[in-house]
C-alpha cells in the first residue's frame, strides 16, 4: 500500500471497510480477503482511514468520523481486496510508500520509554486485571524479536499467593547465605518485593539456543549473546507496557541461586534458564530522581 497527500495508493488493491451498511466505494471484485484486526479507535482515526475521506460521499476526515460514529461496525476489521481498476478519483500510482504509523508517531513511544522507572515501593492493588496483564505478556512474548526468529524466550507469571511463594523461596535461600549481621537489610528488601502484586519470571530455553548453534555452527558462539539480547528486549517491553497501564515495577536478578527451587516448585523444564524477575504492583510512592550523563559522550553520528 502507498500513501500520498492523504490518499491511499495501491497497485491492484483497494482498502475496503465492513460496516453494518455498505459503503459507496466497495470493491466490485472481492476475492481472497486478507483480514487484519483493528480497534474502533484506530479505525476511526488512522491515516489509512482518513485517506478514504477523498471518496465522493466522504469528502472530509470529519465527515468520515461522523459516518463511523453513526454506523456501528459489523466486524472491526480492515480488508484488502484485489481491484482491477482503482478509481482515479480515490487512487493514484505515485509510488510513495506508506509506513505503518501509530497515533503520535515515535514521540508517543518515546514518552512511554521516558515514563518507565524503577518503582520499589509497591502494593497489591492492580490498576488492571490479571487477565489484562496476561494479555500484555502474551503479545510481547509473541512479537519481541529474536535472532533467526529462534523464539528462545520463556515466561512464568505469578500472582497473589504464588508471587508471595517465590519471594518466600528467595528469602529462604538468602537466609542461608547472608551473614547474620547483614540480614536485616536483606530481609527488608525481600519484604518489599513480596509486597508487590506479582512477579514475571524470564527464562531462556537452552535447547533452542543449542539447536541454533548446531544448525548454524558458524555463529555458534553468538547465539547465547543474541538470546540474552532478546530477553532484554522482552523485559524492557513488558516493563514499559505495565508502566503504561499505571503499574509500577522493578527488575531483579536472584538467579541462579533460586533456579533449582523455582523449577521444582512450578514443575518447569530443566532446560529453562532463569534470567530475571520483574516485580510489579500498584505504586505506593513515586520513583526517585534519575540523573543523565551528557548525550555527547554516548552518541556519535556520521554522514548526516
C-alpha positions, 0 to 999 in steps of 0.5 A, a space after each residue: 500500500 502507498 500513501 500520498 497527500 492523504 490518499 491511499 495508493 495501491 497497485 491492484 488493491 483497494 482498502 475496503 471497510 465492513 460496516 453494518 451498511 455498505 459503503 459507496 466505494 466497495 470493491 466490485 471484485 472481492 476475492 481472497 480477503 486478507 483480514 487484519 484486526 483493528 480497534 474502533 479507535 484506530 479505525 476511526 482515526 488512522 491515516 489509512 482511514 482518513 485517506 478514504 475521506 477523498 471518496 465522493 460521499 466522504 469528502 472530509 476526515 470529519 465527515 468520515 468520523 461522523 459516518 463511523 460514529 453513526 454506523 456501528 461496525 459489523 466486524 472491526 476489521 480492515 480488508 484488502 481486496 484485489 481491484 482491477 481498476 482503482 478509481 482515479 478519483 480515490 487512487 493514484 500510482 505515485 509510488 510513495 510508500 506508506 509506513 505503518 504509523 501509530 497515533 503520535 508517531 515515535 514521540 508517543 513511544 518515546 514518552 512511554 520509554 521516558 515514563 518507565 522507572 524503577 518503582 520499589 515501593 509497591 502494593 497489591 492493588 492492580 490498576 488492571 486485571 490479571 487477565 489484562 496483564 496476561 494479555 500484555 505478556 502474551 503479545 510481547 512474548 509473541 512479537 519481541 524479536 529474536 535472532 533467526 526468529 529462534 523464539 528462545 524466550 520463556 515466561 512464568 507469571 505469578 500472582 497473589 499467593 504464588 508471587 508471595 511463594 517465590 519471594 518466600 523461596 528467595 528469602 529462604 535461600 538468602 537466609 542461608 547465605 547472608 551473614 547474620 549481621 547483614 540480614 536485616 537489610 536483606 530481609 527488608 528488601 525481600 519484604 518489599 518485593 513480596 509486597 508487590 502484586 506479582 512477579 514475571 519470571 524470564 527464562 531462556 530455553 537452552 535447547 533452542 539456543 543449542 539447536 541454533 548453534 548446531 544448525 548454524 555452527 558458524 555463529 555458534 558462539 553468538 547465539 547465547 549473546 543474541 538470546 540474552 539480547 532478546 530477553 532484554 528486549 522482552 523485559 524492557 517491553 513488558 516493563 514499559 507496557 505495565 508502566 503504561 497501564 499505571 503499574 509500577 515495577 522493578 527488575 531483579 536478578 536472584 538467579 541462579 541461586 533460586 533456579 533449582 527451587 523455582 523449577 521444582 516448585 512450578 514443575 518447569 523444564 530443566 532446560 529453562 534458564 532463569 534470567 530475571 524477575 520483574 516485580 510489579 504492583 500498584 505504586 505506593 510512592 513515586 520513583 526517585 530522581 534519575 540523573 543523565 550523563 551528557 548525550 555527547 559522550 554516548 552518541 556519535 553520528 556520521 554522514 548526516 
